[in-house]
Amino acid sequence: MNRPETDRPQATIAQALPEGPADCPNCGEPAALCVCAAMTRLDNRVDVLVLRHPQEPDKELGTAGLLCRQLARATLRTGLSWPNLSKALGRNADPRRWAVLYLGTAVQAPPATLGPLVAVDRDGAPLGDQAAGLRDIDGIILLDGNWSQAKALWWRNPWLLKCRRLVLNPPAPSLYGNLRREPRRESVSTLEAAALALAHLEAQPGLAEALTAPLRLLLKKVRARGSPSPPAKDRRARGVRRGRGR
């Protein structure tokens, strides 16, 4: 007697189902969102440390992974707090020679004459001697998460107060465009923030273009697929005010 359709072995039913596009073996992303073709490997001089909140929600448009996969000297840590910079980094480091992309709110945006990266004091005001503030920086720290998450990372890691403070003064809005609502002009992704900072600190303008190429491709694919409405307002720049970058 023939068995009912529902009684057939599961393997037989699974074999009859059409297979979807395979995930990329390099990045693990679906083929429709893979950007490996645009990835490059860059030998950066200034180290990058990304502190990512464990509840960072944006898996599809997040850029911390894209950033760290491209840099020879980059560390991505997921968590809420670390005892000091050395513990977060995994090796000895002097926080006075590291700079954090500052989370605070400046009274007004830095003037364009100061360039895309501005050293600020503890009140968020631009330092009078920018050359000194940007000199001899071994590494930069970016906080990755939405506004409340980045704020939590800032306050749960008081050793960040020992680092120098930098703010971005980007020449253009974030590449996200209408895919993400950002509250201020300087709100950009973690990847964009690091690209602007590294390009300025290492005096390599082309570095920013190379680092952001995967993000450009990702956003192109997302727009072509048709994206849902941007998330709620609680988004800040990854690595700048979100890092927050993305």
C-alpha positions in Angstrom: 0.0 0.0 0.0 1.3 3.4 -0.9 2.1 5.7 2.1 0.5 9.2 2.3 2.6 12.1 1.1 3.1 13.3 4.6 4.6 9.9 5.6 7.4 10.0 3.1 10.9 10.2 4.5 12.0 13.8 5.2 15.1 13.3 3.0 12.9 12.6 0.0 10.9 15.8 0.5 14.0 17.9 1.0 15.6 16.5 -2.2 12.5 17.7 -4.1 12.8 21.3 -2.9 14.6 23.8 -5.2 17.9 25.0 -3.9 18.4 28.7 -3.3 21.6 30.7 -4.1 24.5 29.4 -2.1 26.1 31.6 0.5 29.6 32.9 -0.3 32.3 30.6 1.1 34.5 33.6 2.0 32.1 35.9 3.8 29.1 33.7 4.5 26.7 36.2 3.1 24.0 35.3 0.5 25.2 35.8 -3.0 22.8 38.7 -3.4 24.6 40.6 -0.7 28.2 39.4 -1.2 30.7 42.2 -1.7 33.9 40.2 -1.8 34.6 41.4 -5.3 35.1 44.9 -4.0 37.2 43.9 -0.9 40.9 44.9 -0.8 43.7 44.3 1.7 45.3 47.5 3.0 48.5 47.7 5.1 47.4 50.5 7.4 50.0 52.2 9.6 47.5 53.5 12.2 45.8 50.7 14.1 42.0 50.4 14.3 40.1 49.1 17.3 36.3 48.7 17.0 34.3 48.2 20.1 31.0 46.7 19.1 28.0 46.5 21.4 26.8 42.9 21.7 23.2 43.9 20.8 24.2 45.9 17.7 21.1 45.2 15.6 22.0 46.1 12.1 23.3 42.8 10.6 22.6 43.6 7.0 24.0 47.2 6.7 26.6 46.9 9.5 30.1 47.8 8.4 32.5 46.9 11.2 33.2 43.5 9.7 33.7 45.0 6.3 36.2 47.4 7.7 38.3 45.0 9.8 38.5 42.4 7.0 40.2 44.9 4.8 42.8 46.2 7.2 46.1 44.5 8.1 46.0 46.2 11.6 42.4 46.1 12.9 40.8 44.5 15.9 37.0 44.0 16.4 35.9 43.4 20.0 32.2 42.6 20.9 31.2 43.3 24.5 30.3 46.0 27.0 33.4 46.8 28.9 37.1 46.1 29.2 39.5 47.0 32.1 41.8 49.1 29.9 42.9 49.7 26.4 45.5 46.9 26.5 42.9 44.4 27.5 40.6 45.5 24.7 43.4 45.5 22.2 45.0 42.3 23.3 48.4 43.8 23.7 50.2 46.6 25.5 49.2 50.1 24.4 49.6 53.7 25.7 46.2 55.4 25.7 47.8 58.8 25.3 48.9 57.7 21.8 45.5 56.5 20.9 42.4 58.5 19.9 38.7 57.8 20.2 36.2 59.2 17.8 34.5 61.3 20.3 30.9 60.7 21.3 30.1 64.1 22.7 28.0 66.8 21.2 30.0 69.9 20.0 28.4 73.3 20.4 28.7 73.8 16.6 30.2 71.8 13.7 34.0 72.4 13.2 34.7 74.9 10.4 35.5 73.3 7.0 38.9 74.9 7.1 40.0 72.4 9.8 39.6 69.4 7.4 37.8 66.1 7.8 39.4 65.1 11.1 39.5 67.5 14.1 41.2 67.1 17.4 39.1 68.4 20.3 39.4 69.0 24.0 37.3 67.5 26.8 34.5 70.0 26.1 34.4 69.1 22.4 36.0 72.3 21.2 38.7 72.2 18.5 42.2 72.3 19.8 44.2 75.4 18.9 47.2 73.3 17.7 45.6 70.8 15.4 49.0 69.5 14.2 50.0 68.6 17.7 46.6 67.0 18.4 46.9 64.7 15.4 50.6 63.9 15.6 52.0 60.6 16.8 48.7 58.7 17.0 49.3 55.0 17.1 45.6 54.0 16.7 42.0 55.0 16.7 39.0 53.6 18.5 35.5 53.5 17.1 32.3 52.7 19.0 29.9 50.5 17.0 26.2 50.5 17.9 23.2 52.8 17.8 23.2 55.9 19.9 22.2 54.4 23.2 24.6 51.5 22.7 27.5 53.7 21.8 26.7 55.8 24.9 26.7 52.7 27.0 30.1 51.7 25.7 31.5 55.2 26.4 30.4 55.3 30.0 31.2 51.7 30.8 34.8 52.1 29.6 36.2 55.1 31.6 39.7 54.4 30.3 38.5 56.1 27.1 38.9 59.4 29.0 42.7 58.8 28.9 42.7 58.8 25.1 42.8 61.7 22.8 39.5 62.8 21.2 38.7 63.3 17.6 35.6 64.3 15.7 34.8 63.9 12.0 34.0 66.9 9.8 33.1 64.9 6.6 32.9 66.7 3.3 29.7 64.8 2.3 26.8 63.0 3.9 26.9 59.3 4.6 26.7 56.9 1.7 23.7 55.4 3.3 21.5 58.1 1.9 17.8 57.3 2.4 18.6 53.7 3.6 19.2 55.1 7.1 18.1 58.2 9.0 21.0 60.0 10.5 20.4 63.0 12.9 23.4 65.1 11.9 25.6 65.7 8.9 28.6 64.1 10.5 26.8 60.9 11.2 28.4 58.2 9.1 29.0 54.5 9.3 31.9 52.9 11.2 33.6 52.0 7.9 33.2 55.6 6.6 34.5 57.1 9.8 37.6 54.9 9.9 38.2 55.5 6.2 38.1 59.3 6.6 40.2 59.2 9.8 42.9 56.9 8.3 43.1 58.7 5.0 43.8 61.9 6.9 46.2 60.5 9.5 48.2 58.6 7.0 48.0 61.3 4.3 46.6 58.9 1.8 43.4 60.3 0.2 42.9 57.3 -2.0 42.6 55.0 1.1 39.1 56.3 1.9 37.8 55.4 -1.6 39.4 51.9 -1.4 38.0 51.1 2.0 34.4 52.3 1.2 34.2 50.3 -2.1 32.5 47.3 -0.5 30.0 49.5 1.2 29.2 51.2 -2.1 28.6 47.8 -3.7 26.5 46.6 -0.7 24.3 49.6 -0.8 23.9 49.3 -4.6 22.7 45.7 -4.1 20.3 46.6 -1.3 18.8 49.4 -3.3 18.4 47.2 -6.4 16.7 44.5 -4.3 14.3 47.0 -2.8 14.9 48.0 0.8 12.4 48.4 3.6 11.9 51.8 5.2 14.9 53.2 7.2 14.9 52.2 10.9 13.8 54.5 13.6 15.7 57.7 14.6 17.8 56.1 17.2 20.7 55.7 14.8 24.1 57.4 15.2 27.3 57.3 13.3 29.3 54.1 13.8 32.6 55.0 15.3 31.7 58.7 15.6 28.4 58.9 17.4 27.1 55.5 16.7 29.8 54.1 15.2 28.9 54.4 14.6 31.1 53.6 12.5 27.9 52.3 10.2 
